[in-house]
Amino acid sequence: MKLESRFWMTVDGKKVFGKGPCILLKNIDRLGSLNKAAREMNMSYSKAWSIIHGAERALGYALVETKSGGLDGGGSFLTVEAKRLVRAYEEFSKEAEELVNKLYEDYFKDF
């Protein structure tokens, strides 16, 4: 038997940020494009855009900046706040997962 757990943040009862949006932001950072990140996750651009902008509205700050056209072709980039959020979420999740697994072992070792 194994315990599965997931962590996400909510605002007024609505999910705002969790594993999926975290992965999306990391892919945007790595690929330099919201469109490419969405495609890699088998997600439509409009769904990815909706996830990002919904989180931005709920959190009250920008997560992604865009640069259009030009010689470099434009792209999408994470804000400083987004990078801090991703880092904090990943560190929290890792530590919380370790604690939850320890508690699980303590409470369910005889089952």
C-alpha positions in Angstrom: 0.0 0.0 0.0 1.2 3.5 -0.8 -0.2 6.9 0.1 -0.8 9.5 -2.7 -0.9 13.1 -1.9 -1.1 16.4 -3.9 -0.8 20.0 -2.8 -2.3 23.0 -4.4 -3.1 26.6 -3.3 -6.5 28.0 -3.4 -8.0 31.5 -3.3 -11.7 31.7 -2.2 -12.0 28.0 -2.6 -10.7 27.9 -6.2 -7.6 26.1 -7.2 -4.9 28.6 -8.2 -1.6 26.9 -8.3 -0.4 23.3 -8.0 1.6 20.7 -9.8 0.1 21.3 -13.3 0.6 25.1 -13.4 4.1 24.6 -11.9 5.1 22.2 -14.7 3.6 24.6 -17.3 5.6 27.5 -15.9 8.8 25.4 -15.9 8.2 24.5 -19.5 7.6 28.1 -20.5 10.9 29.0 -18.8 12.7 26.2 -20.5 11.2 26.6 -24.0 10.7 30.4 -24.0 7.2 30.0 -25.4 3.7 29.5 -23.9 2.6 27.9 -27.2 5.5 25.4 -27.2 5.0 24.6 -23.5 1.3 23.9 -24.0 2.0 21.8 -27.1 4.6 19.7 -25.1 1.9 19.1 -22.4 -0.7 18.1 -25.0 -2.7 21.2 -24.0 -4.3 23.8 -26.2 -2.7 27.2 -26.2 -6.0 28.7 -25.0 -6.2 26.3 -22.0 -2.6 27.1 -21.0 -3.3 30.8 -21.4 -6.4 30.5 -19.2 -4.5 28.6 -16.5 -1.7 31.3 -16.4 -4.0 34.3 -16.5 -6.4 32.8 -14.0 -3.5 32.3 -11.6 -2.3 35.8 -12.2 -5.7 37.3 -11.4 -6.1 35.3 -8.2 -2.5 35.8 -7.0 -2.5 39.5 -7.9 0.8 39.5 -9.9 2.1 38.6 -13.3 3.7 35.2 -13.8 4.6 35.4 -17.5 5.8 38.3 -19.7 5.7 38.2 -23.4 7.9 39.8 -26.1 6.5 40.1 -29.6 8.2 39.5 -32.9 11.4 41.2 -33.8 14.7 39.5 -34.8 14.5 37.1 -31.9 10.9 36.1 -32.8 9.5 37.0 -29.4 8.5 34.6 -26.7 7.3 34.2 -23.2 9.4 34.6 -20.0 8.7 34.0 -16.3 8.6 37.0 -14.0 10.9 37.0 -10.9 7.7 36.3 -8.8 6.9 33.3 -11.0 10.4 31.9 -10.5 10.2 32.4 -6.8 6.7 30.7 -6.7 7.9 27.7 -8.7 11.0 27.3 -6.5 8.9 27.7 -3.2 6.2 25.3 -4.5 8.7 22.6 -5.4 10.7 22.9 -2.2 7.5 22.9 -0.1 6.1 19.9 -2.0 9.2 17.9 -1.6 9.4 18.6 2.2 5.7 18.1 2.7 5.8 14.8 0.8 8.6 13.5 3.0 6.6 14.5 6.1 3.4 12.9 4.9 5.2 9.7 4.0 6.7 9.6 7.5 3.3 10.1 9.1 1.8 7.5 6.8 4.5 5.0 8.0 3.9 5.9 11.6 0.1 5.5 11.4 -0.3 2.6 9.0 2.8 0.5 9.5 0.6 -2.4 10.9 -1.8 -2.4 7.9 
